Amino acid sequence: MGLRNITFSLPADLIRQAKVYAAEHDTTVNALIRELLQEKVDAEARARAAVERFLAIAEAGPYSSIDPGSIRREDLHERW
């Protein structure tokens, strides 16, 4: 996957705090932002997948061959 540059306009105080946080955690502001964005995108994808699985189960009706015990609680109640 190729990398591309992007420019953000953020408050100076936030940038300063982010630099301090990054230094304390032996990383970079760039890596922090990349990680936070990836977490958000992944969380939304997991939520969509859980909804699709839930709807597929609901569509099958009460006489579904799907074992209710096979449904993980985490899939229905995504924790953020």
mmJSON file of the N, C-alpha and C atoms, coordinates in Angstrom:
{"data_MODEL":{"atom_site":{
"group_PDB":["ATOM","ATOM","ATOM","ATOM","ATOM","ATOM","ATOM","ATOM","ATOM","ATOM","ATOM","ATOM","ATOM","ATOM","ATOM","ATOM","ATOM","ATOM","ATOM","ATOM","ATOM","ATOM","ATOM","ATOM","ATOM","ATOM","ATOM","ATOM","ATOM","ATOM","ATOM","ATOM","ATOM","ATOM","ATOM","ATOM","ATOM","ATOM","ATOM","ATOM","ATOM","ATOM","ATOM","ATOM","ATOM","ATOM","ATOM","ATOM","ATOM","ATOM","ATOM","ATOM","ATOM","ATOM","ATOM","ATOM","ATOM","ATOM","ATOM","ATOM","ATOM","ATOM","ATOM","ATOM","ATOM","ATOM","ATOM","ATOM","ATOM","ATOM","ATOM","ATOM","ATOM","ATOM","ATOM","ATOM","ATOM","ATOM","ATOM","ATOM","ATOM","ATOM","ATOM","ATOM","ATOM","ATOM","ATOM","ATOM","ATOM","ATOM","ATOM","ATOM","ATOM","ATOM","ATOM","ATOM","ATOM","ATOM","ATOM","ATOM","ATOM","ATOM","ATOM","ATOM","ATOM","ATOM","ATOM","ATOM","ATOM","ATOM","ATOM","ATOM","ATOM","ATOM","ATOM","ATOM","ATOM","ATOM","ATOM","ATOM","ATOM","ATOM","ATOM","ATOM","ATOM","ATOM","ATOM","ATOM","ATOM","ATOM","ATOM","ATOM","ATOM","ATOM","ATOM","ATOM","ATOM","ATOM","ATOM","ATOM","ATOM","ATOM","ATOM","ATOM","ATOM","ATOM","ATOM","ATOM","ATOM","ATOM","ATOM","ATOM","ATOM","ATOM","ATOM","ATOM","ATOM","ATOM","ATOM","ATOM","ATOM","ATOM","ATOM","ATOM","ATOM","ATOM","ATOM","ATOM","ATOM","ATOM","ATOM","ATOM","ATOM","ATOM","ATOM","ATOM","ATOM","ATOM","ATOM","ATOM","ATOM","ATOM","ATOM","ATOM","ATOM","ATOM","ATOM","ATOM","ATOM","ATOM","ATOM","ATOM","ATOM","ATOM","ATOM","ATOM","ATOM","ATOM","ATOM","ATOM","ATOM","ATOM","ATOM","ATOM","ATOM","ATOM","ATOM","ATOM","ATOM","ATOM","ATOM","ATOM","ATOM","ATOM","ATOM","ATOM","ATOM","ATOM","ATOM","ATOM","ATOM","ATOM","ATOM","ATOM","ATOM","ATOM","ATOM","ATOM","ATOM","ATOM","ATOM","ATOM","ATOM","ATOM","ATOM","ATOM","ATOM","ATOM","ATOM","ATOM"],
"id":[1,2,3,4,5,6,7,8,9,10,11,12,13,14,15,16,17,18,19,20,21,22,23,24,25,26,27,28,29,30,31,32,33,34,35,36,37,38,39,40,41,42,43,44,45,46,47,48,49,50,51,52,53,54,55,56,57,58,59,60,61,62,63,64,65,66,67,68,69,70,71,72,73,74,75,76,77,78,79,80,81,82,83,84,85,86,87,88,89,90,91,92,93,94,95,96,97,98,99,100,101,102,103,104,105,106,107,108,109,110,111,112,113,114,115,116,117,118,119,120,121,122,123,124,125,126,127,128,129,130,131,132,133,134,135,136,137,138,139,140,141,142,143,144,145,146,147,148,149,150,151,152,153,154,155,156,157,158,159,160,161,162,163,164,165,166,167,168,169,170,171,172,173,174,175,176,177,178,179,180,181,182,183,184,185,186,187,188,189,190,191,192,193,194,195,196,197,198,199,200,201,202,203,204,205,206,207,208,209,210,211,212,213,214,215,216,217,218,219,220,221,222,223,224,225,226,227,228,229,230,231,232,233,234,235,236,237,238,239,240],
"type_symbol":["N","C","C","N","C","C","N","C","C","N","C","C","N","C","C","N","C","C","N","C","C","N","C","C","N","C","C","N","C","C","N","C","C","N","C","C","N","C","C","N","C","C","N","C","C","N","C","C","N","C","C","N","C","C","N","C","C","N","C","C","N","C","C","N","C","C","N","C","C","N","C","C","N","C","C","N","C","C","N","C","C","N","C","C","N","C","C","N","C","C","N","C","C","N","C","C","N","C","C","N","C","C","N","C","C","N","C","C","N","C","C","N","C","C","N","C","C","N","C","C","N","C","C","N","C","C","N","C","C","N","C","C","N","C","C","N","C","C","N","C","C","N","C","C","N","C","C","N","C","C","N","C","C","N","C","C","N","C","C","N","C","C","N","C","C","N","C","C","N","C","C","N","C","C","N","C","C","N","C","C","N","C","C","N","C","C","N","C","C","N","C","C","N","C","C","N","C","C","N","C","C","N","C","C","N","C","C","N","C","C","N","C","C","N","C","C","N","C","C","N","C","C","N","C","C","N","C","C","N","C","C","N","C","C","N","C","C","N","C","C"],
"label_atom_id":["N","CA","C","N","CA","C","N","CA","C","N","CA","C","N","CA","C","N","CA","C","N","CA","C","N","CA","C","N","CA","C","N","CA","C","N","CA","C","N","CA","C","N","CA","C","N","CA","C","N","CA","C","N","CA","C","N","CA","C","N","CA","C","N","CA","C","N","CA","C","N","CA","C","N","CA","C","N","CA","C","N","CA","C","N","CA","C","N","CA","C","N","CA","C","N","CA","C","N","CA","C","N","CA","C","N","CA","C","N","CA","C","N","CA","C","N","CA","C","N","CA","C","N","CA","C","N","CA","C","N","CA","C","N","CA","C","N","CA","C","N","CA","C","N","CA","C","N","CA","C","N","CA","C","N","CA","C","N","CA","C","N","CA","C","N","CA","C","N","CA","C","N","CA","C","N","CA","C","N","CA","C","N","CA","C","N","CA","C","N","CA","C","N","CA","C","N","CA","C","N","CA","C","N","CA","C","N","CA","C","N","CA","C","N","CA","C","N","CA","C","N","CA","C","N","CA","C","N","CA","C","N","CA","C","N","CA","C","N","CA","C","N","CA","C","N","CA","C","N","CA","C","N","CA","C","N","CA","C","N","CA","C","N","CA","C","N","CA","C","N","CA","C","N","CA","C","N","CA","C"],
"label_alt_id":[null,null,null,null,null,null,null,null,null,null,null,null,null,null,null,null,null,null,null,null,null,null,null,null,null,null,null,null,null,null,null,null,null,null,null,null,null,null,null,null,null,null,null,null,null,null,null,null,null,null,null,null,null,null,null,null,null,null,null,null,null,null,null,null,null,null,null,null,null,null,null,null,null,null,null,null,null,null,null,null,null,null,null,null,null,null,null,null,null,null,null,null,null,null,null,null,null,null,null,null,null,null,null,null,null,null,null,null,null,null,null,null,null,null,null,null,null,null,null,null,null,null,null,null,null,null,null,null,null,null,null,null,null,null,null,null,null,null,null,null,null,null,null,null,null,null,null,null,null,null,null,null,null,null,null,null,null,null,null,null,null,null,null,null,null,null,null,null,null,null,null,null,null,null,null,null,null,null,null,null,null,null,null,null,null,null,null,null,null,null,null,null,null,null,null,null,null,null,null,null,null,null,null,null,null,null,null,null,null,null,null,null,null,null,null,null,null,null,null,null,null,null,null,null,null,null,null,null,null,null,null,null,null,null,null,null,null,null,null,null],
"label_comp_id":["MET","MET","MET","GLY","GLY","GLY","LEU","LEU","LEU","ARG","ARG","ARG","ASN","ASN","ASN","ILE","ILE","ILE","THR","THR","THR","PHE","PHE","PHE","SER","SER","SER","LEU","LEU","LEU","PRO","PRO","PRO","ALA","ALA","ALA","ASP","ASP","ASP","LEU","LEU","LEU","ILE","ILE","ILE","ARG","ARG","ARG","GLN","GLN","GLN","ALA","ALA","ALA","LYS","LYS","LYS","VAL","VAL","VAL","TYR","TYR","TYR","ALA","ALA","ALA","ALA","ALA","ALA","GLU","GLU","GLU","HIS","HIS","HIS","ASP","ASP","ASP","THR","THR","THR","THR","THR","THR","VAL","VAL","VAL","ASN","ASN","ASN","ALA","ALA","ALA","LEU","LEU","LEU","ILE","ILE","ILE","ARG","ARG","ARG","GLU","GLU","GLU","LEU","LEU","LEU","LEU","LEU","LEU","GLN","GLN","GLN","GLU","GLU","GLU","LYS","LYS","LYS","VAL","VAL","VAL","ASP","ASP","ASP","ALA","ALA","ALA","GLU","GLU","GLU","ALA","ALA","ALA","ARG","ARG","ARG","ALA","ALA","ALA","ARG","ARG","ARG","ALA","ALA","ALA","ALA","ALA","ALA","VAL","VAL","VAL","GLU","GLU","GLU","ARG","ARG","ARG","PHE","PHE","PHE","LEU","LEU","LEU","ALA","ALA","ALA","ILE","ILE","ILE","ALA","ALA","ALA","GLU","GLU","GLU","ALA","ALA","ALA","GLY","GLY","GLY","PRO","PRO","PRO","TYR","TYR","TYR","SER","SER","SER","SER","SER","SER","ILE","ILE","ILE","ASP","ASP","ASP","PRO","PRO","PRO","GLY","GLY","GLY","SER","SER","SER","ILE","ILE","ILE","ARG","ARG","ARG","ARG","ARG","ARG","GLU","GLU","GLU","ASP","ASP","ASP","LEU","LEU","LEU","HIS","HIS","HIS","GLU","GLU","GLU","ARG","ARG","ARG","TRP","TRP","TRP"],
"label_asym_id":["A","A","A","A","A","A","A","A","A","A","A","A","A","A","A","A","A","A","A","A","A","A","A","A","A","A","A","A","A","A","A","A","A","A","A","A","A","A","A","A","A","A","A","A","A","A","A","A","A","A","A","A","A","A","A","A","A","A","A","A","A","A","A","A","A","A","A","A","A","A","A","A","A","A","A","A","A","A","A","A","A","A","A","A","A","A","A","A","A","A","A","A","A","A","A","A","A","A","A","A","A","A","A","A","A","A","A","A","A","A","A","A","A","A","A","A","A","A","A","A","A","A","A","A","A","A","A","A","A","A","A","A","A","A","A","A","A","A","A","A","A","A","A","A","A","A","A","A","A","A","A","A","A","A","A","A","A","A","A","A","A","A","A","A","A","A","A","A","A","A","A","A","A","A","A","A","A","A","A","A","A","A","A","A","A","A","A","A","A","A","A","A","A","A","A","A","A","A","A","A","A","A","A","A","A","A","A","A","A","A","A","A","A","A","A","A","A","A","A","A","A","A","A","A","A","A","A","A","A","A","A","A","A","A","A","A","A","A","A","A"],
"label_entity_id":["1","1","1","1","1","1","1","1","1","1","1","1","1","1","1","1","1","1","1","1","1","1","1","1","1","1","1","1","1","1","1","1","1","1","1","1","1","1","1","1","1","1","1","1","1","1","1","1","1","1","1","1","1","1","1","1","1","1","1","1","1","1","1","1","1","1","1","1","1","1","1","1","1","1","1","1","1","1","1","1","1","1","1","1","1","1","1","1","1","1","1","1","1","1","1","1","1","1","1","1","1","1","1","1","1","1","1","1","1","1","1","1","1","1","1","1","1","1","1","1","1","1","1","1","1","1","1","1","1","1","1","1","1","1","1","1","1","1","1","1","1","1","1","1","1","1","1","1","1","1","1","1","1","1","1","1","1","1","1","1","1","1","1","1","1","1","1","1","1","1","1","1","1","1","1","1","1","1","1","1","1","1","1","1","1","1","1","1","1","1","1","1","1","1","1","1","1","1","1","1","1","1","1","1","1","1","1","1","1","1","1","1","1","1","1","1","1","1","1","1","1","1","1","1","1","1","1","1","1","1","1","1","1","1","1","1","1","1","1","1"],
"label_seq_id":[1,1,1,2,2,2,3,3,3,4,4,4,5,5,5,6,6,6,7,7,7,8,8,8,9,9,9,10,10,10,11,11,11,12,12,12,13,13,13,14,14,14,15,15,15,16,16,16,17,17,17,18,18,18,19,19,19,20,20,20,21,21,21,22,22,22,23,23,23,24,24,24,25,25,25,26,26,26,27,27,27,28,28,28,29,29,29,30,30,30,31,31,31,32,32,32,33,33,33,34,34,34,35,35,35,36,36,36,37,37,37,38,38,38,39,39,39,40,40,40,41,41,41,42,42,42,43,43,43,44,44,44,45,45,45,46,46,46,47,47,47,48,48,48,49,49,49,50,50,50,51,51,51,52,52,52,53,53,53,54,54,54,55,55,55,56,56,56,57,57,57,58,58,58,59,59,59,60,60,60,61,61,61,62,62,62,63,63,63,64,64,64,65,65,65,66,66,66,67,67,67,68,68,68,69,69,69,70,70,70,71,71,71,72,72,72,73,73,73,74,74,74,75,75,75,76,76,76,77,77,77,78,78,78,79,79,79,80,80,80],
"pdbx_PDB_ins_code":[null,null,null,null,null,null,null,null,null,null,null,null,null,null,null,null,null,null,null,null,null,null,null,null,null,null,null,null,null,null,null,null,null,null,null,null,null,null,null,null,null,null,null,null,null,null,null,null,null,null,null,null,null,null,null,null,null,null,null,null,null,null,null,null,null,null,null,null,null,null,null,null,null,null,null,null,null,null,null,null,null,null,null,null,null,null,null,null,null,null,null,null,null,null,null,null,null,null,null,null,null,null,null,null,null,null,null,null,null,null,null,null,null,null,null,null,null,null,null,null,null,null,null,null,null,null,null,null,null,null,null,null,null,null,null,null,null,null,null,null,null,null,null,null,null,null,null,null,null,null,null,null,null,null,null,null,null,null,null,null,null,null,null,null,null,null,null,null,null,null,null,null,null,null,null,null,null,null,null,null,null,null,null,null,null,null,null,null,null,null,null,null,null,null,null,null,null,null,null,null,null,null,null,null,null,null,null,null,null,null,null,null,null,null,null,null,null,null,null,null,null,null,null,null,null,null,null,null,null,null,null,null,null,null,null,null,null,null,null,null],
"Cartn_x":[0.86,0.0,0.901,0.646,1.432,0.979,1.906,1.592,1.407,0.5,0.267,0.272,0.702,0.721,-0.634,-0.944,-2.174,-1.852,-2.526,-2.281,-3.493,-3.239,-4.299,-4.108,-5.205,-5.167,-5.722,-4.828,-5.202,-4.764,-5.431,-5.02,-3.579,-2.826,-1.419,-1.274,-2.192,-2.125,-2.296,-3.192,-3.409,-2.164,-1.557,-0.338,0.764,0.91,1.932,1.664,0.419,0.062,0.302,-0.015,0.182,1.667,2.502,3.95,4.496,4.026,4.467,4.008,2.753,2.208,2.998,3.251,3.993,5.385,6.06,7.406,7.381,6.39,6.278,6.003,5.419,5.066,5.97,7.1,8.106,7.51,6.735,6.132,6.115,5.386,5.285,3.823,3.606,2.236,1.616,2.397,1.922,1.414,2.192,1.788,0.535,0.433,-0.758,-2.009,-1.919,-3.076,-3.444,-2.433,-2.692,-3.418,-2.953,-3.557,-4.996,-5.223,-6.571,-7.547,-7.112,-7.983,-8.28,-7.265,-7.465,-8.432,-8.322,-9.248,-10.684,-10.892,-12.248,-12.816,-12.013,-12.468,-12.759,-11.875,-12.075,-13.321,-13.547,-14.715,-16.006,-16.035,-17.24,-17.451,-16.384,-16.5,-17.009,-16.517,-16.994,-18.468,-18.874,-20.279,-21.173,-20.755,-21.545,-21.656,-20.549,-20.568,-21.503,-21.491,-22.372,-23.834,-24.143,-25.519,-25.942,-25.062,-25.399,-25.656,-24.827,-25.049,-26.375,-26.652,-27.897,-29.098,-29.048,-30.158,-30.334,-29.242,-29.335,-30.019,-29.697,-30.341,-31.817,-32.14,-33.533,-34.334,-33.712,-34.403,-34.739,-33.922,-34.156,-35.39,-35.802,-37.013,-36.781,-37.87,-37.744,-37.365,-37.476,-37.17,-35.846,-34.944,-33.636,-32.828,-31.951,-31.051,-29.8,-29.718,-28.569,-28.737,-27.728,-27.747,-27.554,-28.518,-28.37,-27.11,-26.668,-25.454,-24.2,-24.306,-23.137,-22.964,-23.944,-23.865,-23.105,-22.014,-21.211,-21.811,-21.823,-22.339,-21.596,-20.284,-19.481,-19.926,-20.439,-20.903,-22.167,-22.997,-24.254,-24.086,-23.148,-22.949,-21.508,-21.199,-19.841,-19.469,-18.331,-17.833,-16.866,-17.011,-16.132,-15.113],
"Cartn_y":[-1.174,0.0,1.231,2.126,3.353,4.374,5.172,6.223,7.539,8.358,9.687,10.689,11.879,12.951,13.636,14.137,14.881,15.989,17.106,18.237,18.448,18.639,18.91,20.315,20.944,22.204,21.905,21.955,21.628,22.752,22.91,23.934,23.676,24.744,24.636,23.881,24.108,23.432,21.919,21.519,20.091,19.462,20.155,19.644,19.475,20.463,20.378,19.187,19.014,17.89,16.554,16.503,15.272,14.935,15.946,15.705,15.179,15.757,15.289,13.846,13.578,12.226,11.23,11.588,10.703,10.431,11.464,11.294,10.385,10.565,9.73,8.268,8.029,6.668,6.147,6.827,6.393,6.146,7.105,7.013,8.407,8.568,9.865,10.294,11.575,12.082,11.431,11.28,10.644,9.223,8.446,7.085,7.084,8.036,8.127,8.375,9.328,9.662,8.48,7.819,6.656,5.582,5.312,4.292,4.658,5.903,6.334,6.236,6.657,6.564,5.112,4.258,2.842,2.205,2.552,2.026,2.429,3.671,4.145,3.401,3.268,2.595,1.124,0.464,-0.946,-1.145,-0.265,-0.386,-0.279,0.64,0.79,-0.432,-0.977,-2.169,-3.356,-3.502,-4.585,-4.4,-3.168,-2.905,-3.238,-2.853,-3.172,-4.672,-5.394,-6.848,-7.487,-6.992,-7.536,-7.292,-6.128,-5.818,-6.734,-6.948,-7.835,-9.26,-9.748,-11.091,-11.155,-10.13,-10.076,-10.077,-9.269,-9.213,-10.534,-11.211,-12.516,-13.522,-13.475,-14.361,-14.015,-12.731,-12.291,-12.672,-12.57,-12.894,-14.379,-15.212,-16.658,-17.027,-16.131,-16.365,-17.22,-17.471,-18.193,-19.669,-20.189,-21.598,-21.739,-20.875,-20.873,-22.095,-22.51,-23.626,-23.123,-21.81,-21.243,-21.459,-22.029,-22.281,-20.961,-20.532,-19.268,-19.228,-20.397,-20.457,-20.103,-20.122,-19.8,-18.294,-17.521,-16.065,-15.524,-14.855,-14.299,-12.985,-12.813,-11.586,-10.368,-10.503,-9.388,-8.942,-9.898,-9.547,-8.693,-8.938,-8.189,-6.896,-6.889,-5.726,-5.248,-4.649,-4.16,-3.149,-3.355,-2.435,-1.472,-0.186,0.818,1.188],
"Cartn_z":[0.0,0.0,0.0,-0.902,-0.974,0.05,0.484,1.445,0.72,1.235,0.679,1.802,1.498,2.489,2.569,3.743,3.966,4.97,4.844,5.734,6.624,7.918,8.88,9.445,9.782,10.519,11.909,12.893,14.259,15.185,16.311,17.269,17.747,17.91,18.315,19.631,20.57,21.859,21.695,20.82,20.575,19.95,19.025,18.397,19.44,20.298,21.342,22.247,22.674,23.535,22.825,21.542,20.768,20.664,20.475,20.389,21.713,22.807,24.123,24.337,24.036,24.203,23.355,22.102,21.204,21.749,22.223,22.767,23.996,24.845,26.048,25.713,24.554,24.145,23.032,22.838,21.862,20.482,20.007,18.681,18.071,16.991,16.325,16.265,16.054,15.886,14.659,13.614,12.389,12.682,13.441,13.781,14.651,15.572,16.419,15.587,14.675,13.837,12.947,12.369,11.526,12.326,13.555,14.412,14.785,15.164,15.544,14.374,13.198,12.026,11.671,11.764,11.455,12.431,13.709,14.722,14.408,14.024,13.702,12.492,11.457,10.239,10.525,11.273,11.598,12.453,13.423,14.295,13.49,12.546,11.734,10.844,10.307,9.47,10.288,11.525,12.39,12.729,12.986,13.316,12.127,10.938,9.739,9.533,9.729,9.568,10.587,11.826,12.862,12.503,11.993,11.588,10.453,9.493,8.369,8.853,9.797,10.344,11.104,11.89,12.646,11.704,10.657,9.7,8.969,8.659,8.003,8.917,10.203,11.174,11.289,11.36,11.484,10.25,9.1,7.848,7.781,8.402,8.387,9.213,10.1,10.869,12.101,12.845,14.111,13.929,12.722,12.489,11.758,12.099,11.471,11.887,11.011,11.336,12.054,12.238,12.932,14.426,15.037,16.476,17.211,18.024,18.747,19.614,20.05,20.853,20.069,18.741,17.915,17.738,18.183,18.06,19.256,18.994,20.079,20.562,21.857,22.463,21.913,21.727,21.238,19.842,19.046,17.709,17.754,18.762,18.869,19.654,20.581,21.443,21.317,20.184,19.939,21.0,21.631,22.658,22.021,22.293,21.697,22.671],
"occupancy":[1.0,1.0,1.0,1.0,1.0,1.0,1.0,1.0,1.0,1.0,1.0,1.0,1.0,1.0,1.0,1.0,1.0,1.0,1.0,1.0,1.0,1.0,1.0,1.0,1.0,1.0,1.0,1.0,1.0,1.0,1.0,1.0,1.0,1.0,1.0,1.0,1.0,1.0,1.0,1.0,1.0,1.0,1.0,1.0,1.0,1.0,1.0,1.0,1.0,1.0,1.0,1.0,1.0,1.0,1.0,1.0,1.0,1.0,1.0,1.0,1.0,1.0,1.0,1.0,1.0,1.0,1.0,1.0,1.0,1.0,1.0,1.0,1.0,1.0,1.0,1.0,1.0,1.0,1.0,1.0,1.0,1.0,1.0,1.0,1.0,1.0,1.0,1.0,1.0,1.0,1.0,1.0,1.0,1.0,1.0,1.0,1.0,1.0,1.0,1.0,1.0,1.0,1.0,1.0,1.0,1.0,1.0,1.0,1.0,1.0,1.0,1.0,1.0,1.0,1.0,1.0,1.0,1.0,1.0,1.0,1.0,1.0,1.0,1.0,1.0,1.0,1.0,1.0,1.0,1.0,1.0,1.0,1.0,1.0,1.0,1.0,1.0,1.0,1.0,1.0,1.0,1.0,1.0,1.0,1.0,1.0,1.0,1.0,1.0,1.0,1.0,1.0,1.0,1.0,1.0,1.0,1.0,1.0,1.0,1.0,1.0,1.0,1.0,1.0,1.0,1.0,1.0,1.0,1.0,1.0,1.0,1.0,1.0,1.0,1.0,1.0,1.0,1.0,1.0,1.0,1.0,1.0,1.0,1.0,1.0,1.0,1.0,1.0,1.0,1.0,1.0,1.0,1.0,1.0,1.0,1.0,1.0,1.0,1.0,1.0,1.0,1.0,1.0,1.0,1.0,1.0,1.0,1.0,1.0,1.0,1.0,1.0,1.0,1.0,1.0,1.0,1.0,1.0,1.0,1.0,1.0,1.0,1.0,1.0,1.0,1.0,1.0,1.0,1.0,1.0,1.0,1.0,1.0,1.0,1.0,1.0,1.0,1.0,1.0,1.0],
"B_iso_or_equiv":[0.0,0.0,0.0,0.0,0.0,0.0,0.0,0.0,0.0,0.0,0.0,0.0,0.0,0.0,0.0,0.0,0.0,0.0,0.0,0.0,0.0,0.0,0.0,0.0,0.0,0.0,0.0,0.0,0.0,0.0,0.0,0.0,0.0,0.0,0.0,0.0,0.0,0.0,0.0,0.0,0.0,0.0,0.0,0.0,0.0,0.0,0.0,0.0,0.0,0.0,0.0,0.0,0.0,0.0,0.0,0.0,0.0,0.0,0.0,0.0,0.0,0.0,0.0,0.0,0.0,0.0,0.0,0.0,0.0,0.0,0.0,0.0,0.0,0.0,0.0,0.0,0.0,0.0,0.0,0.0,0.0,0.0,0.0,0.0,0.0,0.0,0.0,0.0,0.0,0.0,0.0,0.0,0.0,0.0,0.0,0.0,0.0,0.0,0.0,0.0,0.0,0.0,0.0,0.0,0.0,0.0,0.0,0.0,0.0,0.0,0.0,0.0,0.0,0.0,0.0,0.0,0.0,0.0,0.0,0.0,0.0,0.0,0.0,0.0,0.0,0.0,0.0,0.0,0.0,0.0,0.0,0.0,0.0,0.0,0.0,0.0,0.0,0.0,0.0,0.0,0.0,0.0,0.0,0.0,0.0,0.0,0.0,0.0,0.0,0.0,0.0,0.0,0.0,0.0,0.0,0.0,0.0,0.0,0.0,0.0,0.0,0.0,0.0,0.0,0.0,0.0,0.0,0.0,0.0,0.0,0.0,0.0,0.0,0.0,0.0,0.0,0.0,0.0,0.0,0.0,0.0,0.0,0.0,0.0,0.0,0.0,0.0,0.0,0.0,0.0,0.0,0.0,0.0,0.0,0.0,0.0,0.0,0.0,0.0,0.0,0.0,0.0,0.0,0.0,0.0,0.0,0.0,0.0,0.0,0.0,0.0,0.0,0.0,0.0,0.0,0.0,0.0,0.0,0.0,0.0,0.0,0.0,0.0,0.0,0.0,0.0,0.0,0.0,0.0,0.0,0.0,0.0,0.0,0.0,0.0,0.0,0.0,0.0,0.0,0.0],
"pdbx_formal_charge":[null,null,null,null,null,null,null,null,null,null,null,null,null,null,null,null,null,null,null,null,null,null,null,null,null,null,null,null,null,null,null,null,null,null,null,null,null,null,null,null,null,null,null,null,null,null,null,null,null,null,null,null,null,null,null,null,null,null,null,null,null,null,null,null,null,null,null,null,null,null,null,null,null,null,null,null,null,null,null,null,null,null,null,null,null,null,null,null,null,null,null,null,null,null,null,null,null,null,null,null,null,null,null,null,null,null,null,null,null,null,null,null,null,null,null,null,null,null,null,null,null,null,null,null,null,null,null,null,null,null,null,null,null,null,null,null,null,null,null,null,null,null,null,null,null,null,null,null,null,null,null,null,null,null,null,null,null,null,null,null,null,null,null,null,null,null,null,null,null,null,null,null,null,null,null,null,null,null,null,null,null,null,null,null,null,null,null,null,null,null,null,null,null,null,null,null,null,null,null,null,null,null,null,null,null,null,null,null,null,null,null,null,null,null,null,null,null,null,null,null,null,null,null,null,null,null,null,null,null,null,null,null,null,null,null,null,null,null,null,null],
"auth_seq_id":[1,1,1,2,2,2,3,3,3,4,4,4,5,5,5,6,6,6,7,7,7,8,8,8,9,9,9,10,10,10,11,11,11,12,12,12,13,13,13,14,14,14,15,15,15,16,16,16,17,17,17,18,18,18,19,19,19,20,20,20,21,21,21,22,22,22,23,23,23,24,24,24,25,25,25,26,26,26,27,27,27,28,28,28,29,29,29,30,30,30,31,31,31,32,32,32,33,33,33,34,34,34,35,35,35,36,36,36,37,37,37,38,38,38,39,39,39,40,40,40,41,41,41,42,42,42,43,43,43,44,44,44,45,45,45,46,46,46,47,47,47,48,48,48,49,49,49,50,50,50,51,51,51,52,52,52,53,53,53,54,54,54,55,55,55,56,56,56,57,57,57,58,58,58,59,59,59,60,60,60,61,61,61,62,62,62,63,63,63,64,64,64,65,65,65,66,66,66,67,67,67,68,68,68,69,69,69,70,70,70,71,71,71,72,72,72,73,73,73,74,74,74,75,75,75,76,76,76,77,77,77,78,78,78,79,79,79,80,80,80],
"auth_comp_id":["MET","MET","MET","GLY","GLY","GLY","LEU","LEU","LEU","ARG","ARG","ARG","ASN","ASN","ASN","ILE","ILE","ILE","THR","THR","THR","PHE","PHE","PHE","SER","SER","SER","LEU","LEU","LEU","PRO","PRO","PRO","ALA","ALA","ALA","ASP","ASP","ASP","LEU","LEU","LEU","ILE","ILE","ILE","ARG","ARG","ARG","GLN","GLN","GLN","ALA","ALA","ALA","LYS","LYS","LYS","VAL","VAL","VAL","TYR","TYR","TYR","ALA","ALA","ALA","ALA","ALA","ALA","GLU","GLU","GLU","HIS","HIS","HIS","ASP","ASP","ASP","THR","THR","THR","THR","THR","THR","VAL","VAL","VAL","ASN","ASN","ASN","ALA","ALA","ALA","LEU","LEU","LEU","ILE","ILE","ILE","ARG","ARG","ARG","GLU","GLU","GLU","LEU","LEU","LEU","LEU","LEU","LEU","GLN","GLN","GLN","GLU","GLU","GLU","LYS","LYS","LYS","VAL","VAL","VAL","ASP","ASP","ASP","ALA","ALA","ALA","GLU","GLU","GLU","ALA","ALA","ALA","ARG","ARG","ARG","ALA","ALA","ALA","ARG","ARG","ARG","ALA","ALA","ALA","ALA","ALA","ALA","VAL","VAL","VAL","GLU","GLU","GLU","ARG","ARG","ARG","PHE","PHE","PHE","LEU","LEU","LEU","ALA","ALA","ALA","ILE","ILE","ILE","ALA","ALA","ALA","GLU","GLU","GLU","ALA","ALA","ALA","GLY","GLY","GLY","PRO","PRO","PRO","TYR","TYR","TYR","SER","SER","SER","SER","SER","SER","ILE","ILE","ILE","ASP","ASP","ASP","PRO","PRO","PRO","GLY","GLY","GLY","SER","SER","SER","ILE","ILE","ILE","ARG","ARG","ARG","ARG","ARG","ARG","GLU","GLU","GLU","ASP","ASP","ASP","LEU","LEU","LEU","HIS","HIS","HIS","GLU","GLU","GLU","ARG","ARG","ARG","TRP","TRP","TRP"],
"auth_asym_id":["A","A","A","A","A","A","A","A","A","A","A","A","A","A","A","A","A","A","A","A","A","A","A","A","A","A","A","A","A","A","A","A","A","A","A","A","A","A","A","A","A","A","A","A","A","A","A","A","A","A","A","A","A","A","A","A","A","A","A","A","A","A","A","A","A","A","A","A","A","A","A","A","A","A","A","A","A","A","A","A","A","A","A","A","A","A","A","A","A","A","A","A","A","A","A","A","A","A","A","A","A","A","A","A","A","A","A","A","A","A","A","A","A","A","A","A","A","A","A","A","A","A","A","A","A","A","A","A","A","A","A","A","A","A","A","A","A","A","A","A","A","A","A","A","A","A","A","A","A","A","A","A","A","A","A","A","A","A","A","A","A","A","A","A","A","A","A","A","A","A","A","A","A","A","A","A","A","A","A","A","A","A","A","A","A","A","A","A","A","A","A","A","A","A","A","A","A","A","A","A","A","A","A","A","A","A","A","A","A","A","A","A","A","A","A","A","A","A","A","A","A","A","A","A","A","A","A","A","A","A","A","A","A","A","A","A","A","A","A","A"],
"auth_atom_id":["N","CA","C","N","CA","C","N","CA","C","N","CA","C","N","CA","C","N","CA","C","N","CA","C","N","CA","C","N","CA","C","N","CA","C","N","CA","C","N","CA","C","N","CA","C","N","CA","C","N","CA","C","N","CA","C","N","CA","C","N","CA","C","N","CA","C","N","CA","C","N","CA","C","N","CA","C","N","CA","C","N","CA","C","N","CA","C","N","CA","C","N","CA","C","N","CA","C","N","CA","C","N","CA","C","N","CA","C","N","CA","C","N","CA","C","N","CA","C","N","CA","C","N","CA","C","N","CA","C","N","CA","C","N","CA","C","N","CA","C","N","CA","C","N","CA","C","N","CA","C","N","CA","C","N","CA","C","N","CA","C","N","CA","C","N","CA","C","N","CA","C","N","CA","C","N","CA","C","N","CA","C","N","CA","C","N","CA","C","N","CA","C","N","CA","C","N","CA","C","N","CA","C","N","CA","C","N","CA","C","N","CA","C","N","CA","C","N","CA","C","N","CA","C","N","CA","C","N","CA","C","N","CA","C","N","CA","C","N","CA","C","N","CA","C","N","CA","C","N","CA","C","N","CA","C","N","CA","C","N","CA","C","N","CA","C","N","CA","C","N","CA","C","N","CA","C","N","CA","C"],
"pdbx_PDB_model_num":[1,1,1,1,1,1,1,1,1,1,1,1,1,1,1,1,1,1,1,1,1,1,1,1,1,1,1,1,1,1,1,1,1,1,1,1,1,1,1,1,1,1,1,1,1,1,1,1,1,1,1,1,1,1,1,1,1,1,1,1,1,1,1,1,1,1,1,1,1,1,1,1,1,1,1,1,1,1,1,1,1,1,1,1,1,1,1,1,1,1,1,1,1,1,1,1,1,1,1,1,1,1,1,1,1,1,1,1,1,1,1,1,1,1,1,1,1,1,1,1,1,1,1,1,1,1,1,1,1,1,1,1,1,1,1,1,1,1,1,1,1,1,1,1,1,1,1,1,1,1,1,1,1,1,1,1,1,1,1,1,1,1,1,1,1,1,1,1,1,1,1,1,1,1,1,1,1,1,1,1,1,1,1,1,1,1,1,1,1,1,1,1,1,1,1,1,1,1,1,1,1,1,1,1,1,1,1,1,1,1,1,1,1,1,1,1,1,1,1,1,1,1,1,1,1,1,1,1,1,1,1,1,1,1,1,1,1,1,1,1]
}}}
